[in-house]
Amino acid sequence: MSVPQRILIAPSGFKESLDAETVARSIAAGVRRVLPGVQITAVPIADGGEGTAATLAAATDGVLVPVNVTGPVGEPVEAHYAKLGGTAAGTAVVEMAAAAGLRLIPRKLRDPGATTTYGVGELIRAALDEGIRTIVVGCGDSGTSDGGAGALQALGARVLDGEGNDLPFGGSALINAERLDLSGLHPAMRDATIILACNQHNVLCGKQGVARVFGPQKGASPKQVEELAKAMRQWARVLERDGQAPGIDYRTGPGTGASGGLGAGLAALGAQLVPRFEALIDSGLAGLDLDTLMRKADLVITAEGAIDFQTPNGKVPAVIARRAQLAGVPVLALAGSLGKGAPNVHDIGIDAIASIMTLPMNLEDAVANGEQLLIEATERTMRLLLLGAAVSSSVDARHHALRPA
């Protein structure tokens, strides 16, 4: 075992705490405390969630365009989309979390039956009004479960009940959905290419549907979970009949459950549901050749807010680990917390995991001190790595000395 000379840092952000750029910078600072001369390549990973628009704007010399939109609880919020530059000029990135993210919902108002993606549709509409016709929508860190109905309404669609009345915001109302009227859809949608960068494991209905898997995380009670599950099934029936993309499996098709069903809603308008890393990294959108960078590294360090049983299902550490495994490079994953099933990630190519917290602390303190905790955790882990290298070198030297001449 030898000390790594070239380290690739490829983390996502820590939800509601640190963006990917800050995570990468903090890890690099912790590494340099132990290995000041090491060559570091830091590549913050845009995963579709919080910070995606800013990450891709920075990577392409683009800009963030501010837009005031309707937030998830119906109040105005300051959001943005990215207008990319360089070879990606002419493309916009809409980060759904900027308009309908969980962080925008006060804890006492977290009700996935009532929250809306209307602001996401307003961001798409703003990009269309500026003349942009290729729009990538990053799905992640959502606080909604409205099947994308709100976004469709913002783009000019009408979601109607059996008597022809417009439905109010929220996923719970979709139990009464009977018709989707697209006659008033924004005219630019006819020429637009909408790509949803989503987790393909997320589906709209069934045992693994958004209501049952993510509803409780967004504040749903057990009773609400069942109500939302029924509402999503009804919404899928309406999309199948009235959507512009016949033949799609809106119930269990890959990605239909992205961001509380935003995937299904926008797919009904012809949007493409693309695995998020394929859409955000492999597409060349950010001019990034991650696999080549991995082949040049001695160690890859990735990170995410939580490592648990969900990590293998398309989370950043899992994707990074699988690619690093193909390149024959070891992987260290750091996390804000280690949850149920965390040790199982060793089966997908993550060689070691570490939490940034060494003492019990409440969430507020962890979030407030996340950057410093991450720096210190990286330093501790790198010192353990150095210890392992020293032990390996000592053992090798002793065995060599004991060999017969």
Buried (B, 14 or more C-beta within 10 A) or exposed (E): EEBBEBBBBBBBBBBBBBBBBBBBBBBBBBBBBBBEEBEBBBBBBBBBBBBBBBBBBBBBEBBBBEBEBBBBBBEEBEBBBBBBBEEBEEBBBBBBBBBBBBBBBEEEBBBBBBBBBBBBBBBBBBBBEEEBBBBBBBBBBBBBBBBBBBBBBBBBBBBBBEEEEEBBBBBBBBBBBBEBBBEEBBEBBEEBEBBBBBBBBBBBBBEBBBBBBBBBEBBBEEEBBBBBBBBBBBBBBBBBEBBBBEEBBBBBBBBBBBBBBBBBBBBBBBBBBBBBBEBBBBBEBBEBEBEEBBBEBBBBBBBBBBBBEBBBEBBBBBBBBBBBBEBEBBBBBBBBBBEEEBEBBBEBBBBBBBBBBEEEEEEEEBBEBBBEBBBBBBBBBBBBBBEEBEEEEEEEEEEEEEEEE
